[in-house]
Amino acid sequence: MESSPNPLTSPPLSILPIPDEARLKPTLLVVDDEEGPRMSLKVIFADAYNVLLADSGKAAIELAQANKIDVAVLDIRMAEMSGIEVLERLKYIDPTIEVVMMTAYAETETVRQALRLRACDYIHKPFDVTTIRRSVSTALERRSLNGEVLQNTEKLGALQKELEQQKMDEEMARTRGEIYASIIHDINSPLTIISGLIQIINHRIGGETKVEGEELEQVKDRLKRITRQVTNCIEISRRYLGFLRQSPSESAKVWINQILADVGELLRVHPAAKSNELVIVPLAQDVTGLVNGTDMIQILLNLALNAMQCSSNAHRVEIRCELKQEAVSLDGIQDGAEDRFINRDGFANAAPLLAVSVADNGPGMPSEVLGKIFQPYFTTKGKSNGTGLGLCIVHRLLKECRGGLHVHTLAGQGTSFTVYLQARV
């Protein structure tokens, strides 16, 4: 007949995870290379805790890796690995584990080390039941409070991200509103011409029952001009609707010179362009870029408006497009005081590439500003002139189309933003 196991004898130490049904209790890890204190603590806390026992630092680390530990009680002096070393390793595995240190030898420097590594308490052997219970209970309460603080911090972080996303969506909607206004503006010109030509025709032949000769030829000419303007309206509406319907997941592509023309129309009526010189240099022969048209307009609008508003003094802003037959040498572009490359890891760096640069001859940027310009809400313009979201939106849109962006700035000479996109020749 087999004998019943004695709870005060040393059972084999296991590193198996705690069964799911036992997880309702908090978990206490006891680490001591002496069996007596180890088993005594198991008896004291068996009613309220899932107690895990380790007779060495190595066994303690393995248990912590396999289980969610709430509180650990560590002996300072152990063979092979000291309690201080175990404390440091446990905090590395899970910084929220609360640790109570215990020793028969009081050493000031050891106490300091333990507290520096964020031990919760320090007690002396031999300990009485009341003291050890109070110490472990305090450690568990501290873990619970720290857990609540961590949860609240995470909730606040999530809320902040949600608010930032909402602000960004509002800013993108505002920019798209400007694009819709451009559609109306572009279509308004041919509609005005159509309306005028129809009025002339009505005026000339409105009361006539028969049209012939020179009058007939003039009517034919004006009808042809009306047809051309109607075709223009259809082309404009198709182009913009094509931009707006494409999503990043589709194989979006646009003719880059047409994008530059559309951006130029938007910029030339913007208040920021009144005191500055705007130059747009398109490609000699148009090609397509693999990007959603509306997104590309937003990217260039944000970069160009930043360039126009970089100084209150009149200056030049140039938008230039080039076709590159080689991949960008990213090794030669190191982030530093004068350069930054955005979306380096996600950039589809394969020729042919479109390089669309927005450059100004303004004051340039100091290094501390360059390091922050893509952070949400960072702006040097003041709250009345900017939301600090423009470049953050540029960053987001470039990630979606796998584009890259090189920022180069020189104090007193100006700044250039060069957008790289895959092209189809």
Contacts in CASP RR format, 6 or more apart in sequence:
PFRMAT RR
TARGET T0000
AUTHOR 0000-0000-0000
METHOD contacts of the structure
MODEL  1
MESSPNPLTSPPLSILPIPDEARLKPTLLVVDDEEGPRMSLKVIFADAYN
VLLADSGKAAIELAQANKIDVAVLDIRMAEMSGIEVLERLKYIDPTIEVV
MMTAYAETETVRQALRLRACDYIHKPFDVTTIRRSVSTALERRSLNGEVL
QNTEKLGALQKELEQQKMDEEMARTRGEIYASIIHDINSPLTIISGLIQI
INHRIGGETKVEGEELEQVKDRLKRITRQVTNCIEISRRYLGFLRQSPSE
SAKVWINQILADVGELLRVHPAAKSNELVIVPLAQDVTGLVNGTDMIQIL
LNLALNAMQCSSNAHRVEIRCELKQEAVSLDGIQDGAEDRFINRDGFANA
APLLAVSVADNGPGMPSEVLGKIFQPYFTTKGKSNGTGLGLCIVHRLLKE
CRGGLHVHTLAGQGTSFTVYLQARV
5 11 0 8 1.000
7 39 0 8 1.000
7 42 0 8 1.000
7 43 0 8 1.000
8 39 0 8 1.000
8 43 0 8 1.000
9 39 0 8 1.000
10 35 0 8 1.000
10 38 0 8 1.000
10 39 0 8 1.000
13 53 0 8 1.000
13 54 0 8 1.000
13 55 0 8 1.000
13 59 0 8 1.000
15 59 0 8 1.000
15 62 0 8 1.000
15 63 0 8 1.000
15 66 0 8 1.000
16 66 0 8 1.000
17 66 0 8 1.000
17 67 0 8 1.000
18 27 0 8 1.000
18 50 0 8 1.000
18 52 0 8 1.000
18 67 0 8 1.000
22 50 0 8 1.000
23 50 0 8 1.000
25 48 0 8 1.000
25 49 0 8 1.000
25 50 0 8 1.000
26 48 0 8 1.000
26 49 0 8 1.000
26 50 0 8 1.000
26 70 0 8 1.000
26 71 0 8 1.000
26 140 0 8 1.000
27 49 0 8 1.000
27 50 0 8 1.000
27 51 0 8 1.000
27 52 0 8 1.000
27 67 0 8 1.000
27 68 0 8 1.000
27 69 0 8 1.000
27 70 0 8 1.000
27 71 0 8 1.000
28 41 0 8 1.000
28 45 0 8 1.000
28 49 0 8 1.000
28 50 0 8 1.000
28 51 0 8 1.000
28 52 0 8 1.000
28 69 0 8 1.000
28 70 0 8 1.000
28 71 0 8 1.000
28 72 0 8 1.000
28 73 0 8 1.000
28 136 0 8 1.000
29 52 0 8 1.000
29 54 0 8 1.000
29 60 0 8 1.000
29 63 0 8 1.000
29 64 0 8 1.000
29 67 0 8 1.000
29 69 0 8 1.000
29 71 0 8 1.000
29 72 0 8 1.000
29 73 0 8 1.000
30 38 0 8 1.000
30 41 0 8 1.000
30 42 0 8 1.000
30 51 0 8 1.000
30 52 0 8 1.000
30 53 0 8 1.000
30 54 0 8 1.000
30 72 0 8 1.000
30 73 0 8 1.000
31 54 0 8 1.000
31 55 0 8 1.000
31 56 0 8 1.000
31 57 0 8 1.000
31 59 0 8 1.000
31 60 0 8 1.000
31 72 0 8 1.000
31 73 0 8 1.000
31 74 0 8 1.000
31 75 0 8 1.000
31 78 0 8 1.000
31 83 0 8 1.000
31 86 0 8 1.000
32 38 0 8 1.000
32 41 0 8 1.000
32 55 0 8 1.000
32 73 0 8 1.000
32 74 0 8 1.000
32 75 0 8 1.000
32 78 0 8 1.000
32 102 0 8 1.000
33 55 0 8 1.000
33 56 0 8 1.000
33 75 0 8 1.000
33 78 0 8 1.000
33 79 0 8 1.000
34 75 0 8 1.000
35 55 0 8 1.000
37 75 0 8 1.000
37 102 0 8 1.000
37 125 0 8 1.000
38 53 0 8 1.000
38 55 0 8 1.000
39 53 0 8 1.000
41 51 0 8 1.000
41 73 0 8 1.000
41 132 0 8 1.000
42 51 0 8 1.000
42 53 0 8 1.000
44 129 0 8 1.000
44 132 0 8 1.000
44 133 0 8 1.000
45 51 0 8 1.000
45 133 0 8 1.000
45 136 0 8 1.000
49 70 0 8 1.000
49 71 0 8 1.000
52 63 0 8 1.000
52 67 0 8 1.000
52 69 0 8 1.000
54 60 0 8 1.000
54 62 0 8 1.000
54 63 0 8 1.000
56 78 0 8 1.000
56 79 0 8 1.000
56 80 0 8 1.000
56 81 0 8 1.000
57 78 0 8 1.000
57 80 0 8 1.000
57 81 0 8 1.000
57 83 0 8 1.000
57 85 0 8 1.000
57 86 0 8 1.000
57 89 0 8 1.000
58 80 0 8 1.000
58 81 0 8 1.000
60 72 0 8 1.000
60 74 0 8 1.000
60 86 0 8 1.000
60 90 0 8 1.000
61 86 0 8 1.000
61 89 0 8 1.000
61 90 0 8 1.000
61 93 0 8 1.000
63 69 0 8 1.000
64 72 0 8 1.000
64 89 0 8 1.000
64 90 0 8 1.000
64 93 0 8 1.000
64 94 0 8 1.000
64 97 0 8 1.000
65 93 0 8 1.000
68 94 0 8 1.000
69 90 0 8 1.000
69 94 0 8 1.000
69 97 0 8 1.000
70 97 0 8 1.000
70 98 0 8 1.000
70 140 0 8 1.000
70 143 0 8 1.000
71 97 0 8 1.000
71 98 0 8 1.000
71 99 0 8 1.000
71 100 0 8 1.000
71 120 0 8 1.000
71 136 0 8 1.000
71 139 0 8 1.000
71 140 0 8 1.000
71 143 0 8 1.000
72 90 0 8 1.000
72 97 0 8 1.000
72 98 0 8 1.000
72 99 0 8 1.000
72 100 0 8 1.000
73 99 0 8 1.000
73 100 0 8 1.000
73 102 0 8 1.000
73 132 0 8 1.000
73 136 0 8 1.000
74 83 0 8 1.000
74 86 0 8 1.000
74 87 0 8 1.000
74 90 0 8 1.000
74 99 0 8 1.000
74 100 0 8 1.000
74 101 0 8 1.000
74 102 0 8 1.000
75 83 0 8 1.000
75 102 0 8 1.000
75 103 0 8 1.000
76 82 0 8 1.000
76 83 0 8 1.000
76 84 0 8 1.000
76 101 0 8 1.000
76 102 0 8 1.000
76 103 0 8 1.000
76 105 0 8 1.000
76 110 0 8 1.000
76 114 0 8 1.000
77 83 0 8 1.000
77 103 0 8 1.000
77 104 0 8 1.000
77 105 0 8 1.000
78 86 0 8 1.000
83 101 0 8 1.000
84 110 0 8 1.000
84 113 0 8 1.000
84 114 0 8 1.000
84 117 0 8 1.000
87 99 0 8 1.000
87 101 0 8 1.000
87 114 0 8 1.000
87 117 0 8 1.000
87 119 0 8 1.000
88 117 0 8 1.000
90 97 0 8 1.000
90 99 0 8 1.000
91 97 0 8 1.000
91 99 0 8 1.000
91 117 0 8 1.000
91 118 0 8 1.000
95 118 0 8 1.000
96 143 0 8 1.000
96 146 0 8 1.000
96 147 0 8 1.000
96 150 0 8 1.000
97 143 0 8 1.000
98 120 0 8 1.000
98 139 0 8 1.000
98 140 0 8 1.000
98 142 0 8 1.000
98 143 0 8 1.000
98 146 0 8 1.000
99 114 0 8 1.000
99 118 0 8 1.000
99 119 0 8 1.000
99 120 0 8 1.000
99 139 0 8 1.000
100 119 0 8 1.000
100 120 0 8 1.000
100 121 0 8 1.000
100 122 0 8 1.000
100 123 0 8 1.000
100 132 0 8 1.000
100 135 0 8 1.000
100 136 0 8 1.000
100 139 0 8 1.000
101 114 0 8 1.000
101 119 0 8 1.000
101 121 0 8 1.000
101 122 0 8 1.000
101 123 0 8 1.000
102 122 0 8 1.000
102 123 0 8 1.000
102 124 0 8 1.000
102 125 0 8 1.000
102 127 0 8 1.000
102 132 0 8 1.000
103 110 0 8 1.000
103 122 0 8 1.000
103 124 0 8 1.000
103 125 0 8 1.000
104 124 0 8 1.000
104 125 0 8 1.000
104 126 0 8 1.000
106 124 0 8 1.000
111 122 0 8 1.000
114 122 0 8 1.000
115 122 0 8 1.000
120 135 0 8 1.000
120 138 0 8 1.000
120 139 0 8 1.000
120 142 0 8 1.000
121 135 0 8 1.000
121 138 0 8 1.000
121 139 0 8 1.000
123 131 0 8 1.000
123 132 0 8 1.000
123 135 0 8 1.000
164 376 0 8 1.000
164 377 0 8 1.000
167 376 0 8 1.000
167 377 0 8 1.000
167 387 0 8 1.000
167 389 0 8 1.000
168 376 0 8 1.000
168 389 0 8 1.000
168 392 0 8 1.000
168 393 0 8 1.000
168 396 0 8 1.000
171 387 0 8 1.000
171 389 0 8 1.000
171 390 0 8 1.000
171 393 0 8 1.000
172 298 0 8 1.000
172 393 0 8 1.000
175 298 0 8 1.000
175 301 0 8 1.000
175 302 0 8 1.000
175 393 0 8 1.000
176 244 0 8 1.000
176 294 0 8 1.000
176 298 0 8 1.000
178 266 0 8 1.000
178 301 0 8 1.000
179 240 0 8 1.000
179 243 0 8 1.000
179 266 0 8 1.000
179 294 0 8 1.000
179 297 0 8 1.000
179 298 0 8 1.000
182 240 0 8 1.000
182 262 0 8 1.000
182 265 0 8 1.000
182 266 0 8 1.000
183 236 0 8 1.000
183 237 0 8 1.000
183 240 0 8 1.000
185 265 0 8 1.000
185 269 0 8 1.000
186 236 0 8 1.000
186 262 0 8 1.000
186 265 0 8 1.000
187 233 0 8 1.000
187 236 0 8 1.000
187 237 0 8 1.000
190 229 0 8 1.000
190 230 0 8 1.000
190 232 0 8 1.000
190 233 0 8 1.000
190 236 0 8 1.000
191 229 0 8 1.000
191 233 0 8 1.000
193 225 0 8 1.000
193 229 0 8 1.000
194 226 0 8 1.000
194 229 0 8 1.000
194 230 0 8 1.000
194 233 0 8 1.000
197 222 0 8 1.000
197 225 0 8 1.000
197 226 0 8 1.000
197 229 0 8 1.000
198 226 0 8 1.000
200 222 0 8 1.000
201 219 0 8 1.000
201 222 0 8 1.000
201 223 0 8 1.000
204 215 0 8 1.000
204 218 0 8 1.000
204 219 0 8 1.000
205 211 0 8 1.000
205 215 0 8 1.000
205 219 0 8 1.000
208 215 0 8 1.000
211 219 0 8 1.000
239 258 0 8 1.000
242 293 0 8 1.000
243 254 0 8 1.000
243 292 0 8 1.000
243 293 0 8 1.000
243 294 0 8 1.000
243 297 0 8 1.000
244 294 0 8 1.000
246 252 0 8 1.000
246 292 0 8 1.000
246 293 0 8 1.000
246 294 0 8 1.000
247 292 0 8 1.000
248 292 0 8 1.000
248 295 0 8 1.000
248 400 0 8 1.000
248 401 0 8 1.000
250 292 0 8 1.000
251 290 0 8 1.000
252 290 0 8 1.000
252 291 0 8 1.000
252 292 0 8 1.000
252 293 0 8 1.000
252 295 0 8 1.000
252 401 0 8 1.000
253 288 0 8 1.000
253 289 0 8 1.000
253 290 0 8 1.000
253 291 0 8 1.000
253 424 0 8 1.000
254 288 0 8 1.000
254 289 0 8 1.000
254 291 0 8 1.000
254 292 0 8 1.000
254 293 0 8 1.000
254 296 0 8 1.000
255 286 0 8 1.000
255 287 0 8 1.000
255 288 0 8 1.000
255 289 0 8 1.000
256 282 0 8 1.000
256 283 0 8 1.000
256 286 0 8 1.000
256 287 0 8 1.000
256 288 0 8 1.000
256 289 0 8 1.000
256 296 0 8 1.000
256 321 0 8 1.000
256 354 0 8 1.000
256 356 0 8 1.000
256 423 0 8 1.000
257 282 0 8 1.000
257 283 0 8 1.000
257 286 0 8 1.000
257 321 0 8 1.000
258 286 0 8 1.000
259 293 0 8 1.000
259 296 0 8 1.000
259 297 0 8 1.000
259 300 0 8 1.000
260 280 0 8 1.000
260 282 0 8 1.000
260 300 0 8 1.000
260 319 0 8 1.000
260 321 0 8 1.000
260 356 0 8 1.000
261 280 0 8 1.000
261 282 0 8 1.000
262 297 0 8 1.000
263 280 0 8 1.000
263 297 0 8 1.000
263 300 0 8 1.000
263 301 0 8 1.000
263 304 0 8 1.000
263 319 0 8 1.000
264 278 0 8 1.000
264 280 0 8 1.000
264 319 0 8 1.000
266 297 0 8 1.000
266 301 0 8 1.000
267 273 0 8 1.000
267 278 0 8 1.000
267 301 0 8 1.000
267 304 0 8 1.000
267 305 0 8 1.000
267 308 0 8 1.000
268 278 0 8 1.000
270 305 0 8 1.000
270 308 0 8 1.000
272 305 0 8 1.000
272 308 0 8 1.000
272 309 0 8 1.000
273 308 0 8 1.000
275 314 0 8 1.000
276 308 0 8 1.000
276 314 0 8 1.000
276 315 0 8 1.000
276 316 0 8 1.000
276 317 0 8 1.000
277 314 0 8 1.000
277 315 0 8 1.000
277 316 0 8 1.000
277 317 0 8 1.000
278 304 0 8 1.000
278 308 0 8 1.000
278 317 0 8 1.000
278 318 0 8 1.000
278 319 0 8 1.000
279 316 0 8 1.000
279 317 0 8 1.000
279 318 0 8 1.000
279 319 0 8 1.000
280 318 0 8 1.000
280 319 0 8 1.000
280 320 0 8 1.000
281 318 0 8 1.000
281 319 0 8 1.000
281 320 0 8 1.000
281 321 0 8 1.000
282 321 0 8 1.000
283 321 0 8 1.000
283 322 0 8 1.000
283 323 0 8 1.000
287 323 0 8 1.000
287 352 0 8 1.000
287 354 0 8 1.000
287 423 0 8 1.000
287 424 0 8 1.000
287 425 0 8 1.000
288 423 0 8 1.000
288 424 0 8 1.000
289 296 0 8 1.000
289 354 0 8 1.000
289 421 0 8 1.000
289 422 0 8 1.000
289 423 0 8 1.000
289 424 0 8 1.000
290 401 0 8 1.000
290 421 0 8 1.000
290 422 0 8 1.000
290 423 0 8 1.000
290 424 0 8 1.000
291 401 0 8 1.000
291 403 0 8 1.000
291 421 0 8 1.000
292 400 0 8 1.000
292 401 0 8 1.000
295 397 0 8 1.000
295 400 0 8 1.000
295 401 0 8 1.000
296 421 0 8 1.000
298 393 0 8 1.000
298 394 0 8 1.000
298 397 0 8 1.000
299 394 0 8 1.000
299 397 0 8 1.000
299 398 0 8 1.000
299 419 0 8 1.000
300 319 0 8 1.000
300 356 0 8 1.000
300 358 0 8 1.000
300 419 0 8 1.000
302 390 0 8 1.000
302 391 0 8 1.000
302 393 0 8 1.000
302 394 0 8 1.000
303 358 0 8 1.000
303 391 0 8 1.000
303 394 0 8 1.000
303 417 0 8 1.000
303 419 0 8 1.000
304 317 0 8 1.000
304 319 0 8 1.000
304 358 0 8 1.000
306 390 0 8 1.000
306 391 0 8 1.000
306 417 0 8 1.000
307 317 0 8 1.000
307 358 0 8 1.000
307 359 0 8 1.000
307 360 0 8 1.000
307 415 0 8 1.000
307 417 0 8 1.000
308 317 0 8 1.000
308 360 0 8 1.000
309 381 0 8 1.000
309 385 0 8 1.000
310 360 0 8 1.000
310 362 0 8 1.000
310 363 0 8 1.000
310 364 0 8 1.000
310 414 0 8 1.000
310 415 0 8 1.000
311 360 0 8 1.000
311 362 0 8 1.000
311 363 0 8 1.000
313 362 0 8 1.000
315 360 0 8 1.000
315 361 0 8 1.000
315 362 0 8 1.000
316 360 0 8 1.000
316 361 0 8 1.000
317 358 0 8 1.000
317 359 0 8 1.000
317 360 0 8 1.000
318 357 0 8 1.000
318 358 0 8 1.000
318 359 0 8 1.000
318 360 0 8 1.000
319 356 0 8 1.000
319 357 0 8 1.000
319 358 0 8 1.000
320 356 0 8 1.000
320 357 0 8 1.000
320 359 0 8 1.000
321 354 0 8 1.000
321 355 0 8 1.000
321 356 0 8 1.000
321 357 0 8 1.000
322 354 0 8 1.000
322 355 0 8 1.000
322 357 0 8 1.000
323 352 0 8 1.000
323 353 0 8 1.000
323 354 0 8 1.000
323 355 0 8 1.000
323 423 0 8 1.000
323 425 0 8 1.000
324 351 0 8 1.000
324 352 0 8 1.000
324 353 0 8 1.000
324 354 0 8 1.000
324 355 0 8 1.000
324 420 0 8 1.000
325 351 0 8 1.000
325 352 0 8 1.000
326 351 0 8 1.000
327 349 0 8 1.000
327 350 0 8 1.000
327 351 0 8 1.000
327 353 0 8 1.000
328 347 0 8 1.000
328 349 0 8 1.000
328 353 0 8 1.000
328 406 0 8 1.000
328 420 0 8 1.000
330 341 0 8 1.000
330 344 0 8 1.000
330 347 0 8 1.000
330 349 0 8 1.000
333 339 0 8 1.000
333 341 0 8 1.000
333 406 0 8 1.000
335 341 0 8 1.000
336 367 0 8 1.000
336 370 0 8 1.000
337 367 0 8 1.000
337 370 0 8 1.000
338 367 0 8 1.000
338 370 0 8 1.000
338 408 0 8 1.000
338 409 0 8 1.000
338 410 0 8 1.000
339 406 0 8 1.000
339 407 0 8 1.000
339 408 0 8 1.000
339 409 0 8 1.000
340 370 0 8 1.000
340 371 0 8 1.000
340 406 0 8 1.000
340 407 0 8 1.000
341 404 0 8 1.000
341 405 0 8 1.000
341 406 0 8 1.000
341 407 0 8 1.000
342 374 0 8 1.000
342 395 0 8 1.000
342 398 0 8 1.000
342 404 0 8 1.000
342 405 0 8 1.000
342 406 0 8 1.000
342 407 0 8 1.000
343 395 0 8 1.000
343 398 0 8 1.000
343 399 0 8 1.000
343 402 0 8 1.000
343 403 0 8 1.000
343 404 0 8 1.000
343 405 0 8 1.000
344 404 0 8 1.000
346 399 0 8 1.000
346 402 0 8 1.000
346 403 0 8 1.000
346 404 0 8 1.000
347 402 0 8 1.000
347 403 0 8 1.000
347 404 0 8 1.000
347 420 0 8 1.000
348 402 0 8 1.000
348 403 0 8 1.000
348 422 0 8 1.000
349 420 0 8 1.000
350 422 0 8 1.000
352 422 0 8 1.000
352 423 0 8 1.000
352 424 0 8 1.000
352 425 0 8 1.000
353 420 0 8 1.000
353 421 0 8 1.000
353 422 0 8 1.000
353 423 0 8 1.000
354 419 0 8 1.000
354 420 0 8 1.000
354 421 0 8 1.000
354 422 0 8 1.000
354 423 0 8 1.000
355 418 0 8 1.000
355 419 0 8 1.000
355 420 0 8 1.000
356 418 0 8 1.000
356 419 0 8 1.000
356 421 0 8 1.000
357 416 0 8 1.000
357 417 0 8 1.000
357 418 0 8 1.000
357 419 0 8 1.000
358 416 0 8 1.000
358 417 0 8 1.000
358 418 0 8 1.000
358 419 0 8 1.000
359 414 0 8 1.000
359 415 0 8 1.000
359 416 0 8 1.000
359 417 0 8 1.000
360 414 0 8 1.000
360 415 0 8 1.000
360 416 0 8 1.000
361 413 0 8 1.000
361 414 0 8 1.000
362 412 0 8 1.000
362 413 0 8 1.000
362 414 0 8 1.000
362 415 0 8 1.000
363 411 0 8 1.000
363 412 0 8 1.000
363 414 0 8 1.000
364 409 0 8 1.000
364 410 0 8 1.000
364 411 0 8 1.000
364 412 0 8 1.000
364 413 0 8 1.000
364 414 0 8 1.000
364 415 0 8 1.000
365 373 0 8 1.000
365 409 0 8 1.000
365 411 0 8 1.000
365 415 0 8 1.000
366 411 0 8 1.000
369 380 0 8 1.000
370 407 0 8 1.000
370 409 0 8 1.000
372 378 0 8 1.000
373 391 0 8 1.000
373 407 0 8 1.000
374 391 0 8 1.000
374 392 0 8 1.000
374 394 0 8 1.000
374 395 0 8 1.000
375 392 0 8 1.000
376 388 0 8 1.000
376 389 0 8 1.000
376 392 0 8 1.000
377 387 0 8 1.000
377 388 0 8 1.000
377 389 0 8 1.000
378 388 0 8 1.000
379 385 0 8 1.000
379 386 0 8 1.000
379 387 0 8 1.000
379 388 0 8 1.000
381 388 0 8 1.000
394 405 0 8 1.000
395 405 0 8 1.000
398 404 0 8 1.000
398 405 0 8 1.000
398 419 0 8 1.000
401 421 0 8 1.000
402 422 0 8 1.000
403 419 0 8 1.000
403 420 0 8 1.000
403 421 0 8 1.000
403 422 0 8 1.000
404 419 0 8 1.000
404 420 0 8 1.000
404 421 0 8 1.000
405 417 0 8 1.000
405 418 0 8 1.000
405 419 0 8 1.000
405 420 0 8 1.000
406 416 0 8 1.000
406 417 0 8 1.000
406 418 0 8 1.000
406 420 0 8 1.000
407 415 0 8 1.000
407 416 0 8 1.000
407 417 0 8 1.000
408 415 0 8 1.000
408 416 0 8 1.000
408 418 0 8 1.000
409 415 0 8 1.000
409 416 0 8 1.000
END
